[in-house]
Amino acid sequence: MKRAFLFISWLSLIFVPYRAAMAAEASSFESQLLDVHKTILSQAASTHEGFTPQAVISPVSEKEPTIFIKMVVGWSRERIYITDQNLELNTIGNRNWNSGVIVFTGALEATAEPIFPTDSSNGYRLKSMNIDVRIKRAGPMMRGYSIIGYTMTDNTKPIYLTIYLAPTDDGWDISANGLSLHIKDEGYGASIEGRINQNNIGKLELGILGACLGAVRQSPQ
Protein backbone atom coordinates (compact mmCIF):
# COMPACT_ATOMS: atom_id res chain seq x y z
CA MET A 1 0.00 0.00 0.00
CA LYS A 2 2.77 2.35 0.87
CA ARG A 3 4.56 1.51 -2.37
CA ALA A 4 1.41 2.26 -4.39
CA PHE A 5 0.98 5.60 -2.64
CA LEU A 6 4.61 6.53 -3.31
CA PHE A 7 4.24 5.52 -7.00
CA ILE A 8 1.12 7.66 -7.44
CA SER A 9 2.83 10.60 -5.77
CA TRP A 10 5.79 10.19 -8.10
CA LEU A 11 3.50 10.16 -11.13
CA SER A 12 1.76 13.35 -9.98
CA LEU A 13 5.11 15.08 -9.58
CA ILE A 14 5.98 14.27 -13.21
CA PHE A 15 2.51 14.66 -14.79
CA VAL A 16 1.76 18.14 -13.42
CA PRO A 17 4.92 19.75 -14.89
CA TYR A 18 4.32 17.73 -18.08
CA ARG A 19 0.78 19.14 -18.41
CA ALA A 20 2.11 22.61 -17.73
CA ALA A 21 4.75 22.16 -20.42
CA MET A 22 2.15 20.84 -22.89
CA ALA A 23 -0.17 23.76 -22.14
CA ALA A 24 2.67 26.22 -22.65
CA GLU A 25 3.65 24.53 -25.89
CA ALA A 26 0.04 24.54 -27.14
CA SER A 27 -0.26 28.21 -26.25
CA SER A 28 2.98 28.94 -28.11
CA PHE A 29 1.78 26.94 -31.16
CA GLU A 30 -1.56 28.81 -31.22
CA SER A 31 0.33 32.07 -30.99
CA GLN A 32 2.48 31.05 -33.97
CA LEU A 33 -0.60 30.08 -35.97
CA LEU A 34 -2.15 33.47 -35.22
CA ASP A 35 1.01 35.24 -36.40
CA VAL A 36 1.08 33.20 -39.61
CA HIS A 37 -2.62 33.90 -40.22
CA LYS A 38 -2.06 37.63 -39.76
CA THR A 39 0.87 37.51 -42.20
CA ILE A 40 -1.21 35.72 -44.86
CA LEU A 41 -4.03 38.22 -44.47
CA SER A 42 -1.67 41.18 -44.79
CA GLN A 43 -0.11 39.69 -47.95
CA ALA A 44 -3.52 39.03 -49.50
CA ALA A 45 -4.61 42.59 -48.80
CA SER A 46 -1.46 44.17 -50.23
CA THR A 47 -1.10 44.97 -53.94
CA HIS A 48 1.89 45.67 -56.11
CA GLU A 49 2.16 47.40 -59.46
CA GLY A 50 1.11 45.02 -62.19
CA PHE A 51 0.03 42.30 -59.72
CA THR A 52 -3.37 41.39 -58.35
CA PRO A 53 -3.39 38.86 -55.48
CA GLN A 54 -5.22 35.65 -56.35
CA ALA A 55 -7.40 36.04 -53.27
CA VAL A 56 -9.11 39.16 -54.65
CA ILE A 57 -9.48 38.19 -58.33
CA SER A 58 -13.14 37.94 -59.29
CA PRO A 59 -14.40 35.29 -61.76
CA VAL A 60 -15.26 38.06 -64.22
CA SER A 61 -11.63 39.22 -64.45
CA GLU A 62 -10.53 35.71 -65.45
CA LYS A 63 -12.48 35.95 -68.72
CA GLU A 64 -10.81 37.24 -71.85
CA PRO A 65 -10.99 41.06 -71.77
CA THR A 66 -12.58 41.48 -75.22
CA ILE A 67 -13.99 44.79 -76.37
CA PHE A 68 -16.07 45.75 -79.43
CA ILE A 69 -14.34 48.05 -81.89
CA LYS A 70 -16.11 50.52 -84.15
CA MET A 71 -13.41 52.71 -85.66
CA VAL A 72 -13.73 55.23 -88.45
CA VAL A 73 -10.81 56.21 -90.68
CA GLY A 74 -11.61 59.10 -93.00
CA TRP A 75 -9.44 61.11 -95.34
CA SER A 76 -9.58 64.26 -97.38
CA ARG A 77 -6.88 65.79 -99.55
CA GLU A 78 -5.06 67.34 -96.58
CA ARG A 79 -6.03 65.25 -93.55
CA ILE A 80 -6.66 61.79 -92.14
CA TYR A 81 -9.10 61.30 -89.25
CA ILE A 82 -9.04 58.26 -86.95
CA THR A 83 -11.69 57.89 -84.23
CA ASP A 84 -13.16 55.25 -81.94
CA GLN A 85 -15.52 56.42 -79.19
CA ASN A 86 -15.30 53.19 -77.16
CA LEU A 87 -11.52 53.56 -76.83
CA GLU A 88 -11.52 57.37 -76.79
CA LEU A 89 -9.16 57.18 -79.76
CA ASN A 90 -8.78 60.43 -81.70
CA THR A 91 -5.93 61.05 -84.13
CA ILE A 92 -5.43 63.50 -86.98
CA GLY A 93 -2.85 63.21 -89.75
CA ASN A 94 -1.77 66.27 -91.73
CA ARG A 95 -0.21 65.59 -95.13
CA ASN A 96 2.44 67.56 -96.95
CA TRP A 97 1.66 66.93 -100.63
CA ASN A 98 5.09 68.05 -101.78
CA SER A 99 6.94 65.42 -99.75
CA GLY A 100 4.13 62.93 -99.14
CA VAL A 101 4.94 62.95 -95.40
CA ILE A 102 1.99 62.66 -92.99
CA VAL A 103 2.33 63.89 -89.40
CA PHE A 104 -0.07 62.27 -86.91
CA THR A 105 -1.02 63.93 -83.63
CA GLY A 106 -3.41 63.12 -80.81
CA ALA A 107 -3.67 59.57 -79.44
CA LEU A 108 -0.92 58.58 -81.90
CA GLU A 109 2.21 60.72 -82.25
CA ALA A 110 4.10 59.51 -85.32
CA THR A 111 5.23 60.38 -88.85
CA ALA A 112 4.43 58.40 -92.00
CA GLU A 113 6.91 58.67 -94.86
CA PRO A 114 6.70 57.02 -98.30
CA ILE A 115 8.98 53.97 -98.49
CA PHE A 116 10.07 55.24 -101.92
CA PRO A 117 10.03 59.07 -101.86
CA THR A 118 9.05 59.37 -105.50
CA ASP A 119 6.20 56.82 -105.32
CA SER A 120 4.04 56.79 -102.19
CA SER A 121 1.71 54.18 -103.68
CA ASN A 122 4.28 51.46 -102.85
CA GLY A 123 3.72 51.90 -99.14
CA TYR A 124 4.59 53.88 -96.04
CA ARG A 125 6.88 53.66 -93.07
CA LEU A 126 5.33 54.88 -89.81
CA LYS A 127 7.92 56.03 -87.28
CA SER A 128 8.29 57.61 -83.86
CA MET A 129 10.61 57.08 -80.89
CA ASN A 130 8.63 53.93 -79.99
CA ILE A 131 7.23 52.84 -83.37
CA ASP A 132 8.72 51.51 -86.58
CA VAL A 133 6.29 49.72 -88.92
CA ARG A 134 5.78 49.46 -92.66
CA ILE A 135 2.60 48.96 -94.66
CA LYS A 136 2.89 47.62 -98.21
CA ARG A 137 0.67 46.03 -100.82
CA ALA A 138 0.58 42.25 -100.60
CA GLY A 139 -1.45 39.15 -101.41
CA PRO A 140 -3.43 38.13 -104.50
CA MET A 141 -3.38 40.76 -107.24
CA MET A 142 -1.69 43.05 -104.67
CA ARG A 143 -5.15 43.88 -103.30
CA GLY A 144 -4.23 43.23 -99.68
CA TYR A 145 -1.82 44.96 -97.31
CA SER A 146 0.79 43.79 -94.83
CA ILE A 147 1.75 45.72 -91.70
CA ILE A 148 5.07 44.60 -90.25
CA GLY A 149 7.23 46.21 -87.56
CA TYR A 150 7.35 46.81 -83.84
CA THR A 151 6.38 49.15 -81.04
CA MET A 152 8.17 49.66 -77.73
CA THR A 153 6.74 49.57 -74.20
CA ASP A 154 8.57 51.84 -71.73
CA ASN A 155 11.33 52.12 -74.36
CA THR A 156 12.56 48.64 -73.39
CA LYS A 157 10.11 45.92 -74.47
CA PRO A 158 9.50 45.50 -78.22
CA ILE A 159 6.07 44.32 -79.35
CA TYR A 160 6.26 42.87 -82.87
CA LEU A 161 3.37 43.44 -85.25
CA THR A 162 2.55 41.22 -88.21
CA ILE A 163 -0.91 42.03 -89.56
CA TYR A 164 -2.26 41.03 -92.94
CA LEU A 165 -5.28 42.80 -94.43
CA ALA A 166 -6.88 40.10 -96.59
CA PRO A 167 -8.96 41.50 -99.48
CA THR A 168 -12.73 40.91 -99.52
CA ASP A 169 -15.53 42.08 -101.82
CA ASP A 170 -16.02 45.32 -99.87
CA GLY A 171 -12.73 45.84 -98.08
CA TRP A 172 -10.41 43.70 -95.97
CA ASP A 173 -10.48 41.17 -93.13
CA ILE A 174 -7.94 40.95 -90.32
CA SER A 175 -7.54 37.81 -88.25
CA ALA A 176 -4.55 37.70 -85.91
CA ASN A 177 -3.71 36.96 -82.29
CA GLY A 178 -6.29 38.88 -80.26
CA LEU A 179 -7.59 40.66 -83.34
CA SER A 180 -10.64 39.89 -85.50
CA LEU A 181 -11.80 42.86 -87.57
CA HIS A 182 -13.55 43.67 -90.83
CA ILE A 183 -12.63 46.84 -92.73
CA LYS A 184 -15.25 48.19 -95.09
CA ASP A 185 -13.91 50.49 -97.79
CA GLU A 186 -16.26 53.44 -98.28
CA GLY A 187 -14.47 55.54 -100.87
CA TYR A 188 -13.14 58.46 -98.86
CA GLY A 189 -13.01 56.51 -95.65
CA ALA A 190 -13.30 53.12 -94.01
CA SER A 191 -15.19 51.63 -91.10
CA ILE A 192 -13.44 49.05 -88.91
CA GLU A 193 -15.59 46.76 -86.78
CA GLY A 194 -14.97 43.64 -84.73
CA ARG A 195 -13.52 42.53 -81.42
CA ILE A 196 -10.07 42.67 -79.86
CA ASN A 197 -8.48 41.00 -76.87
CA GLN A 198 -6.99 43.83 -74.83
CA ASN A 199 -4.26 41.55 -73.48
CA ASN A 200 -2.73 41.58 -76.97
CA ILE A 201 -4.08 44.66 -78.76
CA GLY A 202 -4.60 48.14 -77.36
CA LYS A 203 -5.23 51.72 -78.40
CA LEU A 204 -1.68 52.15 -79.73
CA GLU A 205 -1.88 49.17 -82.09
CA LEU A 206 -5.30 50.23 -83.37
CA GLY A 207 -4.00 53.76 -83.90
CA ILE A 208 -1.12 52.32 -85.95
CA LEU A 209 -3.58 50.27 -88.00
CA GLY A 210 -5.73 53.33 -88.71
CA ALA A 211 -2.73 55.50 -89.57
CA CYS A 212 -1.26 52.92 -91.94
CA LEU A 213 -4.59 52.33 -93.66
CA GLY A 214 -5.27 56.05 -93.99
CA ALA A 215 -1.81 56.71 -95.41
CA VAL A 216 -2.00 54.15 -98.22
CA ARG A 217 -5.65 54.79 -99.06
CA GLN A 218 -5.24 58.56 -99.22
CA SER A 219 -2.21 58.23 -101.51
CA PRO A 220 -2.53 58.04 -105.31
CA GLN A 221 -3.22 54.45 -106.33
C-alpha positions as YAML, in Angstrom:
chain: A
units: angstrom
residues:
- id: 1
  name: MET
  ca: [0.00, 0.00, 0.00]
- id: 2
  name: LYS
  ca: [2.77, 2.35, 0.87]
- id: 3
  name: ARG
  ca: [4.56, 1.51, -2.37]
- id: 4
  name: ALA
  ca: [1.41, 2.26, -4.39]
- id: 5
  name: PHE
  ca: [0.98, 5.60, -2.64]
- id: 6
  name: LEU
  ca: [4.61, 6.53, -3.31]
- id: 7
  name: PHE
  ca: [4.24, 5.52, -7.00]
- id: 8
  name: ILE
  ca: [1.12, 7.66, -7.44]
- id: 9
  name: SER
  ca: [2.83, 10.60, -5.77]
- id: 10
  name: TRP
  ca: [5.79, 10.19, -8.10]
- id: 11
  name: LEU
  ca: [3.50, 10.16, -11.13]
- id: 12
  name: SER
  ca: [1.76, 13.35, -9.98]
- id: 13
  name: LEU
  ca: [5.11, 15.08, -9.58]
- id: 14
  name: ILE
  ca: [5.98, 14.27, -13.21]
- id: 15
  name: PHE
  ca: [2.51, 14.66, -14.79]
- id: 16
  name: VAL
  ca: [1.76, 18.14, -13.42]
- id: 17
  name: PRO
  ca: [4.92, 19.75, -14.89]
- id: 18
  name: TYR
  ca: [4.32, 17.73, -18.08]
- id: 19
  name: ARG
  ca: [0.78, 19.14, -18.41]
- id: 20
  name: ALA
  ca: [2.11, 22.61, -17.73]
- id: 21
  name: ALA
  ca: [4.75, 22.16, -20.42]
- id: 22
  name: MET
  ca: [2.15, 20.84, -22.89]
- id: 23
  name: ALA
  ca: [-0.17, 23.76, -22.14]
- id: 24
  name: ALA
  ca: [2.67, 26.22, -22.65]
- id: 25
  name: GLU
  ca: [3.65, 24.53, -25.89]
- id: 26
  name: ALA
  ca: [0.04, 24.54, -27.14]
- id: 27
  name: SER
  ca: [-0.26, 28.21, -26.25]
- id: 28
  name: SER
  ca: [2.98, 28.94, -28.11]
- id: 29
  name: PHE
  ca: [1.78, 26.94, -31.16]
- id: 30
  name: GLU
  ca: [-1.56, 28.81, -31.22]
- id: 31
  name: SER
  ca: [0.33, 32.07, -30.99]
- id: 32
  name: GLN
  ca: [2.48, 31.05, -33.97]
- id: 33
  name: LEU
  ca: [-0.60, 30.08, -35.97]
- id: 34
  name: LEU
  ca: [-2.15, 33.47, -35.22]
- id: 35
  name: ASP
  ca: [1.01, 35.24, -36.40]
- id: 36
  name: VAL
  ca: [1.08, 33.20, -39.61]
- id: 37
  name: HIS
  ca: [-2.62, 33.90, -40.22]
- id: 38
  name: LYS
  ca: [-2.06, 37.63, -39.76]
- id: 39
  name: THR
  ca: [0.87, 37.51, -42.20]
- id: 40
  name: ILE
  ca: [-1.21, 35.72, -44.86]
- id: 41
  name: LEU
  ca: [-4.03, 38.22, -44.47]
- id: 42
  name: SER
  ca: [-1.67, 41.18, -44.79]
- id: 43
  name: GLN
  ca: [-0.11, 39.69, -47.95]
- id: 44
  name: ALA
  ca: [-3.52, 39.03, -49.50]
- id: 45
  name: ALA
  ca: [-4.61, 42.59, -48.80]
- id: 46
  name: SER
  ca: [-1.46, 44.17, -50.23]
- id: 47
  name: THR
  ca: [-1.10, 44.97, -53.94]
- id: 48
  name: HIS
  ca: [1.89, 45.67, -56.11]
- id: 49
  name: GLU
  ca: [2.16, 47.40, -59.46]
- id: 50
  name: GLY
  ca: [1.11, 45.02, -62.19]
- id: 51
  name: PHE
  ca: [0.03, 42.30, -59.72]
- id: 52
  name: THR
  ca: [-3.37, 41.39, -58.35]
- id: 53
  name: PRO
  ca: [-3.39, 38.86, -55.48]
- id: 54
  name: GLN
  ca: [-5.22, 35.65, -56.35]
- id: 55
  name: ALA
  ca: [-7.40, 36.04, -53.27]
- id: 56
  name: VAL
  ca: [-9.11, 39.16, -54.65]
- id: 57
  name: ILE
  ca: [-9.48, 38.19, -58.33]
- id: 58
  name: SER
  ca: [-13.14, 37.94, -59.29]
- id: 59
  name: PRO
  ca: [-14.40, 35.29, -61.76]
- id: 60
  name: VAL
  ca: [-15.26, 38.06, -64.22]
- id: 61
  name: SER
  ca: [-11.63, 39.22, -64.45]
- id: 62
  name: GLU
  ca: [-10.53, 35.71, -65.45]
- id: 63
  name: LYS
  ca: [-12.48, 35.95, -68.72]
- id: 64
  name: GLU
  ca: [-10.81, 37.24, -71.85]
- id: 65
  name: PRO
  ca: [-10.99, 41.06, -71.77]
- id: 66
  name: THR
  ca: [-12.58, 41.48, -75.22]
- id: 67
  name: ILE
  ca: [-13.99, 44.79, -76.37]
- id: 68
  name: PHE
  ca: [-16.07, 45.75, -79.43]
- id: 69
  name: ILE
  ca: [-14.34, 48.05, -81.89]
- id: 70
  name: LYS
  ca: [-16.11, 50.52, -84.15]
- id: 71
  name: MET
  ca: [-13.41, 52.71, -85.66]
- id: 72
  name: VAL
  ca: [-13.73, 55.23, -88.45]
- id: 73
  name: VAL
  ca: [-10.81, 56.21, -90.68]
- id: 74
  name: GLY
  ca: [-11.61, 59.10, -93.00]
- id: 75
  name: TRP
  ca: [-9.44, 61.11, -95.34]
- id: 76
  name: SER
  ca: [-9.58, 64.26, -97.38]
- id: 77
  name: ARG
  ca: [-6.88, 65.79, -99.55]
- id: 78
  name: GLU
  ca: [-5.06, 67.34, -96.58]
- id: 79
  name: ARG
  ca: [-6.03, 65.25, -93.55]
- id: 80
  name: ILE
  ca: [-6.66, 61.79, -92.14]
- id: 81
  name: TYR
  ca: [-9.10, 61.30, -89.25]
- id: 82
  name: ILE
  ca: [-9.04, 58.26, -86.95]
- id: 83
  name: THR
  ca: [-11.69, 57.89, -84.23]
- id: 84
  name: ASP
  ca: [-13.16, 55.25, -81.94]
- id: 85
  name: GLN
  ca: [-15.52, 56.42, -79.19]
- id: 86
  name: ASN
  ca: [-15.30, 53.19, -77.16]
- id: 87
  name: LEU
  ca: [-11.52, 53.56, -76.83]
- id: 88
  name: GLU
  ca: [-11.52, 57.37, -76.79]
- id: 89
  name: LEU
  ca: [-9.16, 57.18, -79.76]
- id: 90
  name: ASN
  ca: [-8.78, 60.43, -81.70]
- id: 91
  name: THR
  ca: [-5.93, 61.05, -84.13]
- id: 92
  name: ILE
  ca: [-5.43, 63.50, -86.98]
- id: 93
  name: GLY
  ca: [-2.85, 63.21, -89.75]
- id: 94
  name: ASN
  ca: [-1.77, 66.27, -91.73]
- id: 95
  name: ARG
  ca: [-0.21, 65.59, -95.13]
- id: 96
  name: ASN
  ca: [2.44, 67.56, -96.95]
- id: 97
  name: TRP
  ca: [1.66, 66.93, -100.63]
- id: 98
  name: ASN
  ca: [5.09, 68.05, -101.78]
- id: 99
  name: SER
  ca: [6.94, 65.42, -99.75]
- id: 100
  name: GLY
  ca: [4.13, 62.93, -99.14]
- id: 101
  name: VAL
  ca: [4.94, 62.95, -95.40]
- id: 102
  name: ILE
  ca: [1.99, 62.66, -92.99]
- id: 103
  name: VAL
  ca: [2.33, 63.89, -89.40]
- id: 104
  name: PHE
  ca: [-0.07, 62.27, -86.91]
- id: 105
  name: THR
  ca: [-1.02, 63.93, -83.63]
- id: 106
  name: GLY
  ca: [-3.41, 63.12, -80.81]
- id: 107
  name: ALA
  ca: [-3.67, 59.57, -79.44]
- id: 108
  name: LEU
  ca: [-0.92, 58.58, -81.90]
- id: 109
  name: GLU
  ca: [2.21, 60.72, -82.25]
- id: 110
  name: ALA
  ca: [4.10, 59.51, -85.32]
- id: 111
  name: THR
  ca: [5.23, 60.38, -88.85]
- id: 112
  name: ALA
  ca: [4.43, 58.40, -92.00]
- id: 113
  name: GLU
  ca: [6.91, 58.67, -94.86]
- id: 114
  name: PRO
  ca: [6.70, 57.02, -98.30]
- id: 115
  name: ILE
  ca: [8.98, 53.97, -98.49]
- id: 116
  name: PHE
  ca: [10.07, 55.24, -101.92]
- id: 117
  name: PRO
  ca: [10.03, 59.07, -101.86]
- id: 118
  name: THR
  ca: [9.05, 59.37, -105.50]
- id: 119
  name: ASP
  ca: [6.20, 56.82, -105.32]
- id: 120
  name: SER
  ca: [4.04, 56.79, -102.19]
- id: 121
  name: SER
  ca: [1.71, 54.18, -103.68]
- id: 122
  name: ASN
  ca: [4.28, 51.46, -102.85]
- id: 123
  name: GLY
  ca: [3.72, 51.90, -99.14]
- id: 124
  name: TYR
  ca: [4.59, 53.88, -96.04]
- id: 125
  name: ARG
  ca: [6.88, 53.66, -93.07]
- id: 126
  name: LEU
  ca: [5.33, 54.88, -89.81]
- id: 127
  name: LYS
  ca: [7.92, 56.03, -87.28]
- id: 128
  name: SER
  ca: [8.29, 57.61, -83.86]
- id: 129
  name: MET
  ca: [10.61, 57.08, -80.89]
- id: 130
  name: ASN
  ca: [8.63, 53.93, -79.99]
- id: 131
  name: ILE
  ca: [7.23, 52.84, -83.37]
- id: 132
  name: ASP
  ca: [8.72, 51.51, -86.58]
- id: 133
  name: VAL
  ca: [6.29, 49.72, -88.92]
- id: 134
  name: ARG
  ca: [5.78, 49.46, -92.66]
- id: 135
  name: ILE
  ca: [2.60, 48.96, -94.66]
- id: 136
  name: LYS
  ca: [2.89, 47.62, -98.21]
- id: 137
  name: ARG
  ca: [0.67, 46.03, -100.82]
- id: 138
  name: ALA
  ca: [0.58, 42.25, -100.60]
- id: 139
  name: GLY
  ca: [-1.45, 39.15, -101.41]
- id: 140
  name: PRO
  ca: [-3.43, 38.13, -104.50]
- id: 141
  name: MET
  ca: [-3.38, 40.76, -107.24]
- id: 142
  name: MET
  ca: [-1.69, 43.05, -104.67]
- id: 143
  name: ARG
  ca: [-5.15, 43.88, -103.30]
- id: 144
  name: GLY
  ca: [-4.23, 43.23, -99.68]
- id: 145
  name: TYR
  ca: [-1.82, 44.96, -97.31]
- id: 146
  name: SER
  ca: [0.79, 43.79, -94.83]
- id: 147
  name: ILE
  ca: [1.75, 45.72, -91.70]
- id: 148
  name: ILE
  ca: [5.07, 44.60, -90.25]
- id: 149
  name: GLY
  ca: [7.23, 46.21, -87.56]
- id: 150
  name: TYR
  ca: [7.35, 46.81, -83.84]
- id: 151
  name: THR
  ca: [6.38, 49.15, -81.04]
- id: 152
  name: MET
  ca: [8.17, 49.66, -77.73]
- id: 153
  name: THR
  ca: [6.74, 49.57, -74.20]
- id: 154
  name: ASP
  ca: [8.57, 51.84, -71.73]
- id: 155
  name: ASN
  ca: [11.33, 52.12, -74.36]
- id: 156
  name: THR
  ca: [12.56, 48.64, -73.39]
- id: 157
  name: LYS
  ca: [10.11, 45.92, -74.47]
- id: 158
  name: PRO
  ca: [9.50, 45.50, -78.22]
- id: 159
  name: ILE
  ca: [6.07, 44.32, -79.35]
- id: 160
  name: TYR
  ca: [6.26, 42.87, -82.87]
- id: 161
  name: LEU
  ca: [3.37, 43.44, -85.25]
- id: 162
  name: THR
  ca: [2.55, 41.22, -88.21]
- id: 163
  name: ILE
  ca: [-0.91, 42.03, -89.56]
- id: 164
  name: TYR
  ca: [-2.26, 41.03, -92.94]
- id: 165
  name: LEU
  ca: [-5.28, 42.80, -94.43]
- id: 166
  name: ALA
  ca: [-6.88, 40.10, -96.59]
- id: 167
  name: PRO
  ca: [-8.96, 41.50, -99.48]
- id: 168
  name: THR
  ca: [-12.73, 40.91, -99.52]
- id: 169
  name: ASP
  ca: [-15.53, 42.08, -101.82]
- id: 170
  name: ASP
  ca: [-16.02, 45.32, -99.87]
- id: 171
  name: GLY
  ca: [-12.73, 45.84, -98.08]
- id: 172
  name: TRP
  ca: [-10.41, 43.70, -95.97]
- id: 173
  name: ASP
  ca: [-10.48, 41.17, -93.13]
- id: 174
  name: ILE
  ca: [-7.94, 40.95, -90.32]
- id: 175
  name: SER
  ca: [-7.54, 37.81, -88.25]
- id: 176
  name: ALA
  ca: [-4.55, 37.70, -85.91]
- id: 177
  name: ASN
  ca: [-3.71, 36.96, -82.29]
- id: 178
  name: GLY
  ca: [-6.29, 38.88, -80.26]
- id: 179
  name: LEU
  ca: [-7.59, 40.66, -83.34]
- id: 180
  name: SER
  ca: [-10.64, 39.89, -85.50]
- id: 181
  name: LEU
  ca: [-11.80, 42.86, -87.57]
- id: 182
  name: HIS
  ca: [-13.55, 43.67, -90.83]
- id: 183
  name: ILE
  ca: [-12.63, 46.84, -92.73]
- id: 184
  name: LYS
  ca: [-15.25, 48.19, -95.09]
- id: 185
  name: ASP
  ca: [-13.91, 50.49, -97.79]
- id: 186
  name: GLU
  ca: [-16.26, 53.44, -98.28]
- id: 187
  name: GLY
  ca: [-14.47, 55.54, -100.87]
- id: 188
  name: TYR
  ca: [-13.14, 58.46, -98.86]
- id: 189
  name: GLY
  ca: [-13.01, 56.51, -95.65]
- id: 190
  name: ALA
  ca: [-13.30, 53.12, -94.01]
- id: 191
  name: SER
  ca: [-15.19, 51.63, -91.10]
- id: 192
  name: ILE
  ca: [-13.44, 49.05, -88.91]
- id: 193
  name: GLU
  ca: [-15.59, 46.76, -86.78]
- id: 194
  name: GLY
  ca: [-14.97, 43.64, -84.73]
- id: 195
  name: ARG
  ca: [-13.52, 42.53, -81.42]
- id: 196
  name: ILE
  ca: [-10.07, 42.67, -79.86]
- id: 197
  name: ASN
  ca: [-8.48, 41.00, -76.87]
- id: 198
  name: GLN
  ca: [-6.99, 43.83, -74.83]
- id: 199
  name: ASN
  ca: [-4.26, 41.55, -73.48]
- id: 200
  name: ASN
  ca: [-2.73, 41.58, -76.97]
- id: 201
  name: ILE
  ca: [-4.08, 44.66, -78.76]
- id: 202
  name: GLY
  ca: [-4.60, 48.14, -77.36]
- id: 203
  name: LYS
  ca: [-5.23, 51.72, -78.40]
- id: 204
  name: LEU
  ca: [-1.68, 52.15, -79.73]
- id: 205
  name: GLU
  ca: [-1.88, 49.17, -82.09]
- id: 206
  name: LEU
  ca: [-5.30, 50.23, -83.37]
- id: 207
  name: GLY
  ca: [-4.00, 53.76, -83.90]
- id: 208
  name: ILE
  ca: [-1.12, 52.32, -85.95]
- id: 209
  name: LEU
  ca: [-3.58, 50.27, -88.00]
- id: 210
  name: GLY
  ca: [-5.73, 53.33, -88.71]
- id: 211
  name: ALA
  ca: [-2.73, 55.50, -89.57]
- id: 212
  name: CYS
  ca: [-1.26, 52.92, -91.94]
- id: 213
  name: LEU
  ca: [-4.59, 52.33, -93.66]
- id: 214
  name: GLY
  ca: [-5.27, 56.05, -93.99]
- id: 215
  name: ALA
  ca: [-1.81, 56.71, -95.41]
- id: 216
  name: VAL
  ca: [-2.00, 54.15, -98.22]
- id: 217
  name: ARG
  ca: [-5.65, 54.79, -99.06]
- id: 218
  name: GLN
  ca: [-5.24, 58.56, -99.22]
- id: 219
  name: SER
  ca: [-2.21, 58.23, -101.51]
- id: 220
  name: PRO
  ca: [-2.53, 58.04, -105.31]
- id: 221
  name: GLN
  ca: [-3.22, 54.45, -106.33]
...
